[in-house]
Amino acid sequence: MKMILKSILLIQIFATSVFAQNYTFTKHIAPLVFSKCAPCHNSEGIAPFGLTNYEEVKKKGKMIKLVTGIKYMPPFFADPHYSLLADVQSLTSQEIKMIANWVDNNMPYGDKNSAIPSYQKKDTKAKPDLVLTGAKIPIAGDNTERFYHIKIPFRLPVERNVCHCELVPGNTKVVHHVNAFIYNFSEFSPISEPPFFVDGDKFKQTGDVLAYLKLYNTNGSKPQTLTASVLDYFPGMLPVTYPKGMQKMFEMGKNGAFYLNIVHYGPSPIPTTDQIKINIFFCKEPFKRKVYGHAFGSPTHIIEPTLLVPKNKIKTFKTRLEIKTDISILSVQPHAHLLCEKIKVYIKTAKNTIIPVLKIDKWDFRWQRVYKLKHPIKAPAGSNIILEGTYNNTVENPNNPYNPPQDIPESIKTKDEMLQLWFDFVAYQSGDEKIDLEQK
């Protein structure tokens, strides 16, 4: 009996060893790394090094094994059991074991005669139709966070519709988040003249900022603008696209500017600079359905109770938005700061039915991504989209910026708090719930 058990054990060990050695970069590892890691780990990504080819992945192989093994990477924090999401970046237990086995077996490349895999960044296989580059922004090396207002003017021979654009920071180490609005002006406005940026502490009123940056028509009137931002950037945020014909379109006039409202620069220990670039892709074909963006919560909406996180307490706050007409929600992006530990987004209908949208039980301030839904979720007229945030202002919270804890108010500063939700939606149509948002 002992001989039989010993033989079975040897067979299992041999089979496991052979199975592990069969993992190769070309067949098994490249598809994983390119889909789950490289969207951040590329030359324009927020990560500090690239993982876009075999040499780069092999160089970081042991580190990849470690951070995936403890589930520190990839950073995808949504609860997959609460709602059905698209483009899920988390790894399965089997995928984590596969990476570990590949590393432990000297990271074999695979069939050298097969096509060499390489990472292709989504939505940028074609060159942008237009690239706008902002002014170079000086960042003092005094470990103080700053908030800048920046304008990036443009002139076009004719008006154009934009169906996709990307904001690319020049220095991802200091850029935390950006909201960009587009202003279309009369032909002879002074927007192309300096100044092109101003420290957010210089003016308290938006009108004073716009006047300083010359974001007005020659007759002094305000420019035509959209109420919602057309372009956003947050840490961990990846480009979000929707199925063909469903576009987040906006118009660029002949004479206009992107207004980057309160660009948040994190503290830097050394003097440095940033220069933001905007890649613009014009619409090549008619779109069928326009995607809209909206935000609520901090700082303009009511939060219940008032967002003041008391010291030595764990407390939950809520904010809500009433829906006036039927809409289909496509994606959501919650926003909070260091004290936040949990986030939940759901819809409460007029009949008090709860429709789950997003749940994060381990909020991480460093990774504030957009979560695209697998299928649109209908928010019927009369319902409320509700955002809940739970904040831990105790010494047990390792992210607490104060020790001992202090009462934390609401503001855009990192050491204060916010509770905010951005979401994309379309006007509801029958059958929206069956659309696969992962389709290209």
C-alpha positions in Angstrom: 0.0 0.0 0.0 2.9 2.4 0.9 4.5 1.6 -2.5 1.2 2.5 -4.3 0.8 5.8 -2.4 4.4 6.6 -3.0 4.0 6.0 -6.8 0.9 8.1 -6.9 2.7 11.0 -5.2 5.6 10.8 -7.6 3.3 10.8 -10.5 1.5 13.9 -9.2 4.8 15.7 -8.5 6.0 14.8 -12.0 2.8 15.8 -13.7 2.7 19.1 -11.8 6.3 19.8 -12.8 5.7 19.1 -16.4 2.5 21.1 -16.4 4.3 24.1 -14.8 7.1 23.9 -17.3 4.6 24.1 -20.1 3.7 27.6 -19.2 5.4 30.0 -21.7 5.4 33.7 -22.3 4.0 33.6 -25.8 1.1 31.3 -25.1 0.1 32.0 -21.4 1.8 35.0 -19.8 1.7 37.6 -22.5 -2.1 37.6 -22.9 -2.5 38.0 -19.1 0.1 40.7 -18.6 -0.9 42.7 -21.7 -4.6 42.7 -20.7 -4.2 43.1 -16.9 -0.9 45.0 -16.3 0.3 46.8 -19.4 -2.6 49.3 -19.6 -0.9 51.1 -16.7 2.6 49.7 -17.3 3.5 51.4 -20.6 5.4 54.5 -21.7 2.4 56.8 -21.3 0.9 54.9 -18.3 0.9 55.9 -14.6 3.1 53.0 -13.6 6.9 53.6 -13.1 8.0 50.9 -15.6 6.8 49.1 -18.7 5.5 45.6 -19.1 4.9 45.7 -22.9 7.3 43.0 -24.1 9.1 39.8 -23.0 12.3 41.5 -21.9 10.5 44.0 -19.6 8.3 41.2 -18.1 11.2 38.9 -17.5 13.2 41.7 -15.8 10.3 42.2 -13.3 9.3 38.6 -13.1 10.0 38.0 -9.4 8.3 41.2 -8.5 5.3 40.3 -10.6 5.1 36.9 -8.8 5.2 38.7 -5.4 2.6 41.4 -6.0 0.2 39.2 -7.8 0.6 36.5 -5.1 -0.5 38.8 -2.3 -3.2 40.4 -4.6 -1.6 43.8 -4.4 -1.7 43.9 -8.2 -3.5 44.4 -10.4 -5.4 47.1 -8.5 -9.1 46.2 -9.1 -11.1 46.6 -6.0 -14.8 46.2 -7.0 -16.8 43.3 -5.6 -17.5 40.9 -8.5 -20.4 39.4 -6.6 -22.3 42.6 -6.1 -22.7 43.6 -9.8 -21.6 42.5 -13.2 -18.7 44.6 -14.5 -16.8 44.8 -17.8 -13.0 44.7 -18.3 -12.3 43.1 -15.0 -8.6 43.4 -14.3 -8.3 41.1 -11.2 -6.6 37.7 -11.6 -8.1 34.4 -10.7 -6.4 32.0 -8.3 -5.4 29.8 -11.3 -3.9 32.7 -13.2 -1.9 33.8 -10.1 -0.5 30.2 -9.7 0.3 30.1 -13.4 2.4 33.3 -13.1 4.2 31.9 -10.1 5.0 28.6 -11.8 6.3 30.4 -14.9 8.6 32.5 -12.9 9.8 29.5 -10.8 10.7 27.7 -14.0 13.0 30.4 -15.4 10.3 32.2 -17.4 10.5 30.4 -20.7 9.7 32.4 -23.8 8.0 29.7 -25.9 7.8 29.1 -29.6 10.4 31.4 -31.2 8.8 30.8 -34.6 5.5 32.1 -33.5 4.5 35.8 -33.9 6.2 37.9 -31.2 3.5 39.2 -28.9 3.5 42.9 -28.1 1.2 45.2 -26.2 -1.0 47.5 -28.2 -2.6 50.4 -26.2 -6.3 50.5 -26.6 -7.7 53.3 -28.8 -4.3 54.6 -29.9 -3.5 52.1 -32.7 -4.3 55.0 -35.0 -2.5 58.3 -34.6 -4.6 61.1 -33.1 -6.1 63.6 -35.5 -4.9 66.4 -33.4 -2.5 66.8 -30.4 -2.7 69.8 -28.2 0.1 70.5 -25.8 -0.3 72.7 -22.7 2.1 75.1 -21.1 4.9 73.7 -18.9 3.8 74.0 -15.3 6.5 74.5 -12.6 6.1 72.4 -9.5 8.0 73.5 -6.4 9.9 70.8 -4.5 8.5 71.7 -1.1 6.2 68.7 -0.4 3.1 70.8 -0.8 0.1 69.9 -3.0 -1.1 72.5 -5.5 -4.1 73.2 -7.6 -3.7 74.9 -11.0 -6.1 76.3 -13.6 -4.8 75.7 -17.1 -6.0 76.7 -20.6 -5.0 74.9 -23.8 -6.2 77.0 -26.8 -6.9 75.7 -30.3 -7.9 76.9 -33.7 -9.5 74.8 -36.4 -10.4 75.6 -40.0 -13.9 74.2 -39.5 -16.0 72.9 -36.6 -15.4 69.2 -35.8 -17.1 66.6 -33.7 -14.8 64.7 -31.3 -15.7 61.1 -30.5 -12.7 60.2 -28.3 -9.9 62.0 -26.6 -7.2 61.2 -24.0 -5.5 63.4 -21.5 -1.8 62.4 -21.0 0.1 64.0 -18.1 3.7 64.8 -18.7 4.6 63.8 -15.2 2.4 61.1 -13.7 4.4 61.2 -10.5 2.8 64.5 -9.5 -0.5 64.7 -11.4 -3.3 63.4 -9.3 -6.5 64.4 -11.1 -7.8 66.7 -13.9 -11.2 67.7 -15.1 -11.3 69.3 -18.5 -14.1 71.5 -20.0 -14.3 72.8 -23.5 -15.1 76.4 -24.4 -16.0 77.6 -27.9 -15.4 81.3 -28.6 -16.2 84.0 -31.1 -13.6 84.2 -33.8 -11.6 87.2 -32.4 -11.4 86.2 -28.7 -8.1 86.7 -26.9 -7.7 83.1 -25.7 -4.5 82.4 -27.6 -2.7 85.1 -25.6 -0.9 84.4 -22.3 -1.3 83.7 -19.4 -2.0 80.0 -19.9 -2.1 78.9 -16.2 -2.6 80.2 -12.7 -2.2 78.9 -9.2 -5.5 78.0 -7.7 -4.8 80.0 -4.6 -4.7 83.3 -6.5 -8.4 83.6 -7.1 -11.4 82.3 -5.1 -14.1 82.9 -7.8 -14.3 81.0 -11.1 -15.2 84.2 -12.9 -12.0 85.8 -11.7 -10.0 82.8 -13.0 -11.6 82.9 -16.4 -11.0 86.7 -16.7 -7.3 86.3 -15.7 -6.8 83.5 -18.3 -8.7 85.6 -20.9 -11.3 82.9 -21.4 -14.0 85.3 -22.7 -15.2 86.8 -26.0 -13.9 90.2 -27.1 -17.2 91.8 -26.1 -16.7 90.5 -22.6 -19.4 87.8 -22.8 -18.9 84.3 -21.5 -18.0 81.6 -23.9 -20.3 78.7 -24.9 -19.4 75.7 -22.8 -20.8 72.3 -21.6 -22.0 71.8 -18.1 -20.1 68.6 -17.7 -16.4 67.9 -18.2 -15.5 66.3 -21.5 -12.2 64.8 -20.3 -11.0 63.5 -16.9 -7.9 62.0 -15.5 -7.5 60.2 -12.1 -4.9 57.8 -10.8 -5.5 54.3 -12.1 -7.9 55.6 -14.7 -7.8 53.7 -18.0 -9.5 54.8 -21.3 -13.1 53.8 -21.4 -14.9 53.0 -24.7 -18.3 51.8 -25.6 -19.7 49.7 -28.4 -19.6 51.1 -32.0 -22.2 53.9 -32.5 -22.3 54.8 -28.8 -20.1 57.9 -28.4 -19.3 60.5 -25.8 -19.2 63.2 -28.5 -18.7 66.9 -28.2 -18.1 69.8 -30.6 -14.8 71.7 -31.1 -15.5 75.1 -32.7 -13.1 77.0 -34.9 -11.8 79.0 -32.0 -11.7 77.5 -28.5 -9.8 76.2 -25.6 -9.8 73.3 -23.1 -10.1 74.6 -19.6 -8.4 72.3 -17.1 -10.2 73.2 -13.9 -8.3 72.8 -10.7 -5.5 70.4 -11.8 -4.4 68.6 -8.7 -0.7 68.2 -8.3 0.5 66.1 -5.4 3.5 67.1 -3.2 7.0 66.7 -4.7 10.2 66.6 -2.7 12.2 68.1 -5.6 11.5 70.8 -8.1 9.9 69.4 -11.2 7.5 70.3 -14.1 4.5 68.9 -15.9 3.2 69.5 -19.4 -0.2 68.0 -20.2 -1.0 66.7 -23.7 -4.5 66.0 -25.2 -4.9 63.4 -27.9 -8.0 64.1 -30.0 -9.8 61.7 -32.4 -12.5 63.3 -34.6 -15.7 61.3 -35.4 -15.2 59.3 -38.6 -18.8 58.1 -38.9 -22.2 59.1 -37.6 -22.9 58.0 -34.0 -26.3 56.5 -33.1 -26.4 57.3 -29.4 -24.8 60.1 -27.5 -23.2 59.3 -24.2 -23.5 61.9 -21.5 -21.5 62.5 -18.4 -22.7 63.8 -15.0 -21.4 64.2 -11.5 -22.9 64.7 -8.1 -21.8 64.8 -4.4 -18.9 67.0 -3.3 -18.8 70.0 -3.4 -22.2 71.1 -4.8 -24.7 68.4 -3.6 -26.2 67.7 -0.2 -24.4 65.0 1.7 -26.2 63.3 4.6 -25.1 64.0 7.3 -22.8 67.0 6.5 -19.5 65.6 5.5 -17.4 66.2 8.6 -15.6 63.1 9.7 -15.3 63.2 13.5 -12.0 62.1 15.1 -11.8 58.6 16.5 -15.0 57.6 14.7 -16.1 55.4 11.8 -19.0 57.0 10.0 -21.0 56.5 6.8 -22.3 59.3 4.6 -24.7 59.4 1.7 -25.4 61.6 -1.3 -28.1 61.1 -3.9 -29.3 62.3 -7.3 -32.9 62.0 -8.4 -33.4 60.8 -12.0 -36.0 62.8 -14.0 -36.3 60.6 -17.1 -35.4 56.9 -17.8 -31.6 56.5 -18.4 -29.2 53.6 -18.9 -26.0 53.9 -16.7 -22.9 52.7 -18.6 -20.1 53.3 -16.1 -19.4 54.8 -12.6 -16.4 56.4 -11.0 -16.6 57.2 -7.3 -14.2 59.7 -5.7 -13.0 60.0 -2.1 -9.8 60.6 -0.2 -7.6 59.0 2.5 -10.1 58.2 5.3 -12.5 56.4 3.0 -12.6 52.6 3.4 -15.8 51.5 1.7 -17.9 52.7 -1.3 -21.3 51.6 -2.5 -23.3 52.7 -5.4 -26.9 51.6 -6.0 -30.2 52.8 -7.4 -33.3 53.1 -5.2 -36.5 53.1 -7.3 -39.8 54.9 -6.5 -41.1 51.5 -5.3 -38.0 51.2 -2.9 -36.4 48.4 -5.0 -32.6 48.4 -4.7 -30.6 47.9 -7.9 -26.9 47.2 -7.1 -24.3 49.1 -9.2 -20.9 49.0 -7.5 -19.4 47.9 -4.2 -15.8 48.4 -3.0 -14.9 47.0 0.4 -11.3 48.2 0.3 -11.1 51.7 -1.1 -7.7 52.9 -2.1 -7.1 56.6 -2.7 -4.3 55.8 -5.2 -6.5 54.0 -7.7 -9.7 55.8 -8.7 -10.6 54.1 -11.8 -13.8 54.1 -14.0 -15.8 50.9 -13.5 -17.6 50.1 -16.7 -20.7 47.9 -16.4 -21.0 44.6 -18.4 -24.5 45.6 -19.4 -26.3 49.0 -19.0 -28.3 49.4 -15.8 -31.6 51.2 -16.1 -32.3 54.0 -13.7 -36.0 54.7 -14.1 -37.6 58.2 -13.8 -38.3 58.9 -10.1 -35.5 56.7 -8.8 -32.4 57.9 -7.0 -28.7 57.0 -7.6 -27.2 56.7 -4.2 -23.6 56.9 -3.2 -22.4 55.7 0.2 -19.0 56.2 1.7 -17.7 54.8 5.0 -14.8 56.7 6.6 -12.5 55.5 9.3 -11.0 58.4 11.2 -9.2 56.3 13.9 -5.6 55.3 14.5 -6.4 51.9 13.1 -6.6 53.4 9.6 -3.1 53.3 8.2 -4.0 55.9 5.6 -5.1 58.5 8.2 -2.9 61.6 7.6 -3.1 62.7 11.2 -1.9 61.0 14.5 -3.7 61.7 16.7 -6.8 61.9 14.5 -8.4 65.3 13.9 -11.9 66.3 12.8 -11.8 66.2 8.9 -13.9 68.7 6.9 -15.0 68.5 3.2 -12.7 70.1 0.6 -10.6 69.2 -2.4 -7.4 69.0 -0.4 -6.1 65.4 0.0 -6.0 65.5 3.8 -9.6 66.6 3.8 -12.5 64.5 2.4 -14.9 64.3 -0.5 -17.8 62.0 -1.6 -18.4 62.3 -5.3 -19.7 60.1 -8.2 -19.1 60.6 -11.9 -21.1 58.5 -14.3 -21.8 58.0 -18.0 -25.3 57.3 -19.3 -27.5 57.3 -22.4 -31.2 57.9 -22.7 -32.9 54.6 -22.1 -34.1 52.4 -24.9 -35.9 49.1 -24.7 -33.4 46.3 -24.7 -30.5 48.3 -23.3 -30.1 45.8 -20.4 -29.0 43.2 -23.0 -26.2 45.3 -24.6 -22.7 43.9 -24.1 -20.6 47.0 -23.3 -17.4 45.0 -23.9 -18.2 44.8 -27.6 -16.0 47.0 -29.8 
